[in-house]
Amino acid sequence: MTPLAILILFFVFFAGEFLFSFSLTILNINNSIKNRNIVPEFIRDFISGEKYTRSVDYSLRKERYSLLTSVVSAAITALVVLSQFAPRVNGWLGGFNFHPYFHGILFLLLLTALSSLLSLPGSLYSQFVIEEEFGFNKMTGKTFIIDLLKSTILSFILFVPLILGLFLFIDKTGNLWWLYSFTFFASFQLLISLLYPLVIAPLFNKFTDIEEGSLKDRLVALAEKTSFKAKGIYIMDGSRRSSHSNAYFTGFGKARRIVLFDTLINSLSEEEIEGVLAHEIGHFKKKHIIKNLLSSLIIAFILFYLLSVLSSYAPLYGAFGFSEASFPALLVILSFCLGPISFFAKPLFTIQSRKNEYEADQFAVDVVGSAEPLKNALINLGKENLSNLTPHPLYSFFHYSHPVLSERIKAMVAKKETGEKEKGK
C-alpha cells in the first residue's frame, strides 16, 4: 500500500470509531432522558424519586461533557496526524545529535508530556466542577497538585528503564528482538503488579488494618471459611479525594490483599460488607485475576509480533510523516492506531469481564447463603454513587465492564430461586 492509502485507511477507522462512539453516547443520553421520571421497578423500594432524578442528572452531566471532550480529542488527534507534529518534534530533536537511546526516550517523553498537558484541563473540570457540583469531590487543589507531581515522577521512574530495556533488546538480539522484548515487558509488568500494593499505592493513599471488632471478626471468619489467605484486609482513605465507594482485590502471593474504601465502610452494614468481600474473594477463587493477567500478556505478545512485522514497513512510516523507520516512531504510530482498533475490539473484553462479575456474584451468594447482603450492598452503592440505573443496552454492551445493576440483581435472584427449587425436590 502507498503511504496515502494507509493514511486514508487510518482516517476511515478513526472517523468510524468517533462517529459510532458519539452515537452511542447520544443513545445513552436519550435513554436517560426518557427514563428520567420513571424509577426502575427493581430499585423503587430503595430509592426516593428525588435521589433517582439526581442520579439521572449526574449521568447526563457526565455524558454531555464526554461529547464535548470526544470532539476536542478527535480534533486534536486529527490535527496532530495531519500536521505531522510528531515527525517535526523528532526532526527538531535530531538537530541536537543526541545518542539514539537518549533521543528516543526524550522524544517519547515530550509527546507524553504534551498529551498529559492537553488532558489536564478536562481532568480539572471533571474533578472540581462536575464532581463538586454533585457533592463527590473531596480533593483540594493542593492534593491534586501533589498527586500530579507524584504520578509524573513515578511515570518517569518506570518509563525510562522500560523503554531503555526495549531499546537494548532491539539492538542486541537480532531478528528475535520482539520475543526478547516481550519477555522483558512481561517480566516488568509482573514486577509492577507485585510492587503496586506494597510500594506504589501507599504513595497516594493511606492503608490501615481493619479495626478489631465485630466487622473484622465477621470478615476474618469469611476468609477462613473460603480458605482465602491474604496479607490482610485494609481500609483505604478514599474519602480524602472522593465520596464514591468501592472495593478491590490486588496483589499476588504474600502481597495479596483486599482493599475496602473507608466510604464503603461508612455507607454499608456489616452484613453488606461481608457480601462485598465474598464477591472479591470470588474473583480470586474463580482465578479471574490470573486469567486477566494471562489475557493481557497474550495481547502484548501479539502486539510485539505485529511491531516486528511492521518495523521495517516504510509506507507505514511515510503515511504518518516519518522519513525513516525507528522503534520510537513505531510506538507513536501504534498509539494513534490502537484507539480505533481497541474500541471495536472492546466488547470481546467487556463480555468476559461481565461474565467474571456474574461468577463472583454467584460465589458470594453461595458462600454467604443468601443473595440479600450483596444485593442490598450493590443497591446502596449504586444509589450513593448516583450510578446510571438505565443505560442504553448498546452503550453498556460496549462500555460497561460490569453488568448493569438490574441485570446483576436479576441473576442473583434467579440463582437463589433455582437453589430453593433444587432443595425442594
DRENLO-903091 format. One line per field, with one value per residue (C-alpha): residue in one letter; x negated, y, z negated. Coordinates in steps of 0.1 Angstrom, whole numbers, plus 5000, padded with zeros to 4 digits. Example, Ala and Ser with C-alpha at 12.3 -4.5 7.8 and 13.67 -1.06 7.14 Angstrom:
resn = (a:s)
xx = (4877:4863)
yy = (4955:4989)
zz = (4922:4929)
END
This chain:
resn = (m:t:p:l:a:i:l:i:l:f:f:v:f:f:a:g:e:f:l:f:s:f:s:l:t:i:l:n:i:n:n:s:i:k:n:r:n:i:v:p:e:f:i:r:d:f:i:s:g:e:k:y:t:r:s:v:d:y:s:l:r:k:e:r:y:s:l:l:t:s:v:v:s:a:a:i:t:a:l:v:v:l:s:q:f:a:p:r:v:n:g:w:l:g:g:f:n:f:h:p:y:f:h:g:i:l:f:l:l:l:l:t:a:l:s:s:l:l:s:l:p:g:s:l:y:s:q:f:v:i:e:e:e:f:g:f:n:k:m:t:g:k:t:f:i:i:d:l:l:k:s:t:i:l:s:f:i:l:f:v:p:l:i:l:g:l:f:l:f:i:d:k:t:g:n:l:w:w:l:y:s:f:t:f:f:a:s:f:q:l:l:i:s:l:l:y:p:l:v:i:a:p:l:f:n:k:f:t:d:i:e:e:g:s:l:k:d:r:l:v:a:l:a:e:k:t:s:f:k:a:k:g:i:y:i:m:d:g:s:r:r:s:s:h:s:n:a:y:f:t:g:f:g:k:a:r:r:i:v:l:f:d:t:l:i:n:s:l:s:e:e:e:i:e:g:v:l:a:h:e:i:g:h:f:k:k:k:h:i:i:k:n:l:l:s:s:l:i:i:a:f:i:l:f:y:l:l:s:v:l:s:s:y:a:p:l:y:g:a:f:g:f:s:e:a:s:f:p:a:l:l:v:i:l:s:f:c:l:g:p:i:s:f:f:a:k:p:l:f:t:i:q:s:r:k:n:e:y:e:a:d:q:f:a:v:d:v:v:g:s:a:e:p:l:k:n:a:l:i:n:l:g:k:e:n:l:s:n:l:t:p:h:p:l:y:s:f:f:h:y:s:h:p:v:l:s:e:r:i:k:a:m:v:a:k:k:e:t:g:e:k:e:k:g:k)
xx = (5000:4989:4985:5015:5037:5026:5034:5068:5075:5065:5089:5117:5113:5107:5138:5158:5148:5155:5190:5200:5189:5205:5238:5237:5234:5263:5284:5274:5283:5317:5324:5316:5339:5367:5365:5358:5392:5397:5379:5369:5391:5361:5350:5383:5384:5349:5345:5366:5378:5356:5325:5332:5337:5303:5286:5301:5289:5254:5253:5265:5239:5210:5223:5229:5194:5180:5195:5175:5143:5146:5149:5119:5098:5107:5099:5065:5056:5065:5046:5015:5015:5022:4997:4971:4964:4947:4922:4915:4906:4885:4867:4861:4845:4823:4806:4790:4772:4782:4773:4801:4813:4815:4831:4858:4866:4867:4889:4915:4913:4920:4950:4963:4959:4977:5006:5009:5009:5037:5058:5052:5080:5105:5094:5096:5131:5144:5130:5136:5167:5188:5178:5180:5215:5228:5211:5185:5153:5133:5100:5083:5062:5031:5039:5045:5011:4992:5009:5000:4963:4961:4977:4954:4923:4934:4942:4907:4891:4909:4910:4873:4859:4887:4880:4842:4845:4866:4840:4812:4831:4839:4803:4787:4809:4813:4845:4860:4858:4896:4897:4869:4886:4920:4903:4887:4920:4940:4914:4916:4954:4954:4929:4951:4981:4962:4949:4982:4999:4966:4949:4970:5005:4992:4977:5012:5033:5031:5039:5047:5056:5093:5100:5107:5144:5174:5168:5133:5144:5171:5147:5119:5144:5154:5118:5112:5145:5133:5097:5086:5051:5041:5017:5047:5079:5072:5092:5081:5087:5106:5127:5097:5104:5140:5171:5175:5173:5155:5136:5109:5086:5049:5015:5002:4989:4980:4987:5024:5048:5084:5089:5121:5127:5135:5165:5178:5173:5193:5222:5229:5239:5216:5237:5235:5197:5194:5213:5189:5159:5173:5176:5140:5128:5149:5127:5097:5113:5125:5090:5102:5070:5047:5069:5069:5032:5027:5051:5031:4998:5013:5023:4989:4973:4994:4986:4949:4951:4970:4944:4917:4937:4943:4909:4894:4925:4915:4950:4964:4938:4943:4981:4975:4947:4916:4887:4871:4880:4874:4889:4900:4917:4935:4947:4962:4979:4992:5006:5026:5039:5048:5077:5100:5088:5093:5127:5142:5125:5137:5169:5148:5132:5163:5183:5156:5154:5192:5191:5165:5187:5216:5194:5181:5217:5228:5199:5208:5244:5234:5208:5230:5260:5283:5285:5297:5263:5247:5279:5285:5249:5250:5282:5268:5236:5255:5277:5250:5226:5255:5249:5267:5295:5310:5281:5289:5282:5259:5239:5235:5225:5196:5185:5195:5170:5197:5232:5260:5272:5307:5290:5268:5298:5319:5291:5287:5324:5326:5297:5314:5348:5330:5313:5346:5363:5335:5337:5375:5371)
yy = (5000:5036:5060:5079:5048:5039:5074:5073:5039:5052:5081:5058:5037:5069:5086:5054:5050:5086:5087:5053:5062:5096:5080:5056:5084:5102:5070:5068:5104:5100:5068:5086:5115:5090:5073:5105:5104:5067:5050:5014:4988:4968:4997:5015:5004:5015:5050:5082:5099:5129:5107:5089:5121:5133:5102:5108:5144:5132:5108:5134:5159:5135:5122:5156:5166:5135:5145:5178:5161:5135:5162:5181:5150:5138:5172:5174:5139:5146:5179:5162:5135:5158:5184:5157:5172:5141:5138:5175:5171:5141:5161:5190:5167:5152:5185:5181:5149:5131:5094:5074:5059:5094:5108:5081:5084:5122:5121:5098:5117:5150:5137:5120:5153:5173:5148:5150:5188:5187:5164:5184:5210:5182:5164:5196:5204:5169:5168:5204:5213:5182:5161:5192:5200:5166:5165:5138:5159:5159:5167:5200:5219:5210:5173:5174:5191:5167:5137:5151:5155:5121:5103:5123:5114:5077:5075:5088:5063:5034:5046:5053:5018:5001:5019:5017:4980:4976:4996:4973:4941:4956:4964:4932:4903:4902:4891:4877:4911:4912:4879:4890:4924:4908:4886:4917:4937:4908:4905:4942:4941:4913:4932:4962:4940:4928:4962:4981:4972:4974:5004:5023:5025:5037:5067:5081:5066:5055:5018:5007:4973:4969:4977:4950:4944:4925:4936:4922:4890:4886:4892:4870:4842:4846:4844:4813:4797:4802:4793:4827:4835:4871:4896:4914:4933:4970:5002:5029:5066:5072:5099:5123:5126:5115:5103:5075:5040:5009:4978:4959:4929:4933:4917:4881:4856:4870:4905:4896:4919:4931:4968:4985:5022:5040:5055:5019:5010:5041:5035:4998:4974:4947:4921:4940:4945:4907:4903:4926:4908:4875:4889:4900:4866:4851:4868:4851:4817:4817:4827:4859:4878:4852:4849:4887:4888:4860:4878:4910:4890:4873:4907:4921:4891:4897:4934:4928:4904:4929:4955:4932:4927:4964:4977:4979:4987:5021:5031:5030:5055:5076:5077:5095:5117:5099:5098:5067:5037:5037:5020:5053:5063:5029:5033:5067:5054:5025:5049:5066:5034:5015:5038:5028:4992:4987:5004:4979:4950:4963:4941:4910:4920:4936:4903:4883:4909:4908:4870:4872:4896:4872:4843:4864:4874:4838:4827:4854:4842:4806:4814:4838:4816:4845:4869:4897:4910:4915:4926:4953:4964:4968:4988:5011:5016:5023:5047:5066:5067:5081:5053:5052:5028:5028:5028:5021:4984:4990:5016:4993:4964:4985:5003:4985:4961:4953:4941:4967:4967:4954:4925:4916:4916:4895:4869:4867:4863:4837:4818:4819:4807:4778:4768:4768:4747:4721:4719:4714:4683)
zz = (5000:5006:4976:4988:4989:4954:4941:4957:4942:4908:4910:4922:4890:4869:4882:4879:4842:4834:4851:4836:4801:4804:4815:4785:4761:4778:4774:4737:4731:4748:4728:4696:4705:4715:4681:4660:4643:4641:4612:4623:4606:4592:4571:4564:4528:4521:4536:4535:4566:4558:4554:4586:4606:4592:4604:4639:4638:4628:4657:4681:4669:4674:4708:4723:4711:4727:4760:4758:4748:4775:4802:4788:4785:4820:4835:4817:4828:4864:4863:4848:4875:4905:4894:4889:4855:4841:4870:4867:4830:4839:4866:4842:4816:4844:4847:4813:4823:4791:4786:4803:4770:4753:4785:4785:4748:4749:4780:4763:4730:4748:4766:4735:4715:4742:4742:4704:4705:4731:4710:4677:4682:4687:4656:4636:4649:4642:4607:4594:4613:4621:4591:4569:4582:4572:4538:4546:4547:4515:4531:4525:4551:4531:4531:4568:4575:4551:4568:4602:4592:4577:4607:4631:4612:4608:4645:4654:4630:4645:4682:4687:4677:4696:4728:4724:4719:4750:4770:4758:4767:4802:4808:4793:4800:4838:4856:4824:4807:4804:4784:4760:4757:4749:4722:4707:4709:4693:4665:4659:4658:4633:4611:4611:4602:4572:4562:4567:4533:4514:4528:4554:4539:4505:4522:4529:4501:4465:4459:4424:4410:4403:4366:4341:4336:4349:4385:4385:4368:4395:4424:4409:4405:4441:4452:4432:4445:4481:4474:4486:4475:4477:4461:4447:4452:4455:4452:4477:4471:4503:4486:4489:4526:4533:4515:4541:4526:4539:4530:4549:4548:4556:4554:4557:4533:4499:4511:4518:4501:4501:4500:4488:4492:4459:4476:4483:4446:4436:4460:4457:4429:4417:4435:4467:4464:4459:4492:4510:4495:4506:4541:4541:4528:4556:4581:4566:4562:4598:4609:4626:4617:4632:4663:4668:4665:4690:4714:4712:4718:4748:4762:4755:4773:4804:4803:4801:4830:4851:4842:4856:4888:4893:4880:4915:4935:4950:4963:4927:4915:4946:4940:4907:4919:4906:4930:4916:4895:4858:4827:4811:4843:4845:4809:4817:4848:4828:4802:4830:4844:4812:4803:4832:4832:4794:4794:4818:4800:4767:4765:4765:4732:4716:4723:4704:4677:4671:4671:4643:4623:4625:4614:4584:4575:4576:4555:4529:4528:4523:4495:4476:4481:4493:4521:4498:4484:4518:4534:4508:4509:4547:4545:4518:4537:4569:4551:4532:4562:4584:4609:4642:4635:4670:4695:4731:4738:4767:4747:4718:4742:4755:4724:4692:4676:4650:4657:4653:4617:4626:4645:4616:4592:4616:4619:4581:4575:4603:4586:4553:4567:4586:4554:4534:4561:4560:4523:4525:4548)
END
